[in-house]
Amino acid sequence: MSALKPLTRSVLIVAATAALAACATAPVGGGYGGSMSSTFSAADFAWSERSGPASIDGRVDYRRDGQAFACTGSVVLTPATPYTRHRFQTLYGSTDRAALPASVVRSRNVPDPNADYRAYVRQATCANNRFAYDGLPDGQWFVIATVSAGGDPIVLMQRVETRGGRRVPVTL
């Protein structure tokens, strides 16, 4: 019987650990689990509507073939959700970082192109190749900026994580 006690204790420890893991909450805001879905769900975006103490301090410093590119408009901040990860993988070929001609991005087809997630997208003015977002909750985001050096515009995309109320520096 004494040989069963260590085994019973181990089983109880494993069972208790599994029970606690099942009670764990999902990460706050757009946790980057890498899951993707072509189906839009407003519930997946809910975390991004909250305000928080985090911020993004960004700048554009994109160069190609010796040319410096500049912002051509606003910079877009999109919450990372299963839907946007799937969409951006299709559009940019990555969910981490990309620099593609705008014509290439526009030519790609995404499932459910009419899904309207614009209500969850934030925009910032890009002045002197700098932009900022304040009041952000913790979570994963995609920063997207269109830049040009006089020719075909390039779309820059980068995934960013805000966490712990810190200011995150981002260079596109």
N, C-alpha and C positions, 0 to 999 in steps of 0.2 A: 504494500500500500504506500510506503514511503517513496517508492519510485514513481508513483502516479502524481504525487504532489507537485514536483517541478514541472511536469508536463501540463497538469491542470492549470498551474499558475501561468505558464507561458501562453496557453490557449486563452485564458482570461485577459491577459495583457493585450494580446493581438485583437481580441474581440472588443475590448474597451477602446483601443486605439482606432479601430475601424469605425466604431460608433461615434467617436469624437470627430473624426474626419468627415463623416457624413453630415455632421451638424455645422461644419465650417461654412462661413458665408462666402459668396462669390467676391472676387476682388472688386474694390470700388472703382467704378468708371473704366470702361473699355479695357479691362485687363487683357494683355496681349497673350492669348492662348493660341493664336494663329488660326482659330476656326474661321471658316468662310461659308457664306451662304448667298445664293443668288436671290433669295427672298427678303424683301424689305420688311422690317419690323420696327415700328416706332418705339416699342418697349426697349429695344437694344440701345436707343439713343438717349433714353431718359436721364441717365447719369450726367450727360454733357450739358443739360439745361441748368444744373445747379451752378452756383458761384462758389468760388473757393479762393484760397490765398496764393495759389500758384500763378506763375506768369512765364511768358516766353519773350525773350529779348533776341530778335532776329536781325540778320543782315544778309544781303546777297553779295556774294563774292565769286561769281561764276565766270570762268574764263575758258575759252577754247580757241586754239590756233592763234594764240597771242592777243586775242581780242577780249576786252572786258565787257560783260553784258550788264544791262541795267534793267530794273523793274519797269514793266510797262503798265502797271495798274495796281490793283489791290492784291493783297496776299490773303489766301483763303485757308481757314483752319477747319478741318472736318474731323468729327469724332471717328475713332477707329471702332468699327463694329463688324460682326461677321459679314454684313452686306457690303460695307465700304471696303473691307479687305478684299473680298471677291471682286468687286468692281475695279479697284485700283490694281489688283494683280492683272486683270484683263487689259486695262487701259495703259498701264505703265510697265507691265512685265515684272513688277516687284511690289512688295509691301514694305520695303525698307527705305529705298532711295532710288531716284531715277532722274534723268535729264534727257528728254526726248523732244524732237521737233513737234510743235503744236499740231501740224498737219497729220503726223502719225497718230497722235493721241485721238484726234477728232475722227480719224478713219476707222478706229476700232469699235466693234459693236459689243455692247454689254447686255446681259439679260435684264429684263425689266427696266428698260431705259426711262420709263415714265415714272418710276418711283420717285417721289418728291421728298428728299431729305434736306432741302434748302433751309427749312426752319431751324435746323440744328447746326448749320454752317455759320461760322463767324468770319468777318472780313476786317482787315486792317489796311490802312493806307501805307503804301511803301513810298517813303520820301527819302531821297539821298541813299537809296539802297538799304534802308533800315525800316523795321516794322516791330510792333510789340502787341502782345495780348496780356491783359491783366484780369484778375478775378476768375481764374480757371480752377475747376475741380481737378482732383487727381485723376489721371487716366491717360490713355493712348490717343494721339491725334496725328493727322496727316497735315503737313504744311505744304501748300501749293502756291507757286508763284510763276508767272509768265515773264520771261526776260527776253531782251533783244539787244543786238549790236548793230541794228540797221537792216539785217536780212530776215530770214525766216525765224519767227519767234520760237523759243525753247521753253518747254514747261518743266519746271523743277518740282520734285516731290520728295519729301522726307518725312519719315515717321518719327515722332517725338513723344516722350513720356514726361508728364508732369507728376510730381510726387512730393509729398511732405511740405507743400507750401513754398517750395523754392523757386527761384528765378532760373529758368533753363536757357542757356545761350544756344542759339541755333545759327549755323552758317550754311546757306544754300549755295 
